[in-house]
Amino acid sequence: MSAGPPVRRAVLLGASNLTRSLPHVLSLVRRRAGGPVEVLGALGHGRSYGEWSRVLGLRGLPGIVPCGLWRDLATRAAEALLPTVALLTDVGNDLAYGEPVERIVAWAATCLDRLGVARAATILTLLPLASLERVPPWRFRFARTLLFPGRRIEQTALLAQARELNGELRRLGREAGAAVVEMDPAWYGLDPIHIRRKVAERAWGEILERWPGGSDGGEGVGRGGRRGAFRRARLLRAEELRLGRWTVRTVQPCGRFREGTTVALY
């Protein structure tokens, strides 16, 4: 299959949920576009929207707001005007880092403003509040230790902040003209914040159907190639990351598909 020019631009912003399901999301993005897509993503386990974050004290990534994605988005938008879609998800991570709601809201507003300049049709997902509210205290403590070791997060306070943040995100989405998506509690299991792998493909399909236009006739990740797609996704590297004391830089785009879709990560 010969590579063609992109017919759509997609901006993907998130943390661990988006990272875990990236092959599903890329497949859906490509299939709905019906042709090559120029993908720009800022994601990663434990990703913060505003500050550097680390996983297991080793791999570090810059905040989504200050990362290089916005520089390249502005440059590419100036070079080629393409229909643009965007996904803004996993906004609640920063609550676990102790960031106040007003600061997280400011970061989300900055992203929405910049996506508005790029004329993006944006989907904004809310925190999975219904899933969080049904977690018993003992399981909350277990999840806190597993997902955010060393963080002293109190369940009652976190739920209150999550409710406040969801209210603010609804307001931001309404003001920005974004499609605001409630997360279905049926998508979650023992882990209250990560979509179950078994339903991830269906869940992301329901979320991304809010994007305008597109078809389902393009190339996607079939059953036979799904395992390979997940392996390839794990090999994609962001423009800038830190491994211990070392900074690693990767030229973007870092991924290419045969039909012309490119993936740049930041």
Buried (B, 14 or more C-beta within 10 A) or exposed (E): EEEEEBBBBBBBBBBBBBBBBBBBBBBBBBBBBBBBBBBBBBBBBBBBBBBEBEEEEEBBBBBBBBBBBBEBBEEBBEEEEBBBBBBBBBBBBBBBBEBEBEEBBBBBBBBBEBBBEBEBBBBBBBBBBBBBEEBEEEBBEBBBEEBBEEEEBEBEEBBEBBBBBBEBBBEBBEEBEBBBBEBBBEBBEEBBBBBEEEBBBEBBBEBBBBBEEBEEEBBBBEEEBBEEBBEBBEEBBBBBBBEEEEEEEBEBBBBEBEBBBBBBBB
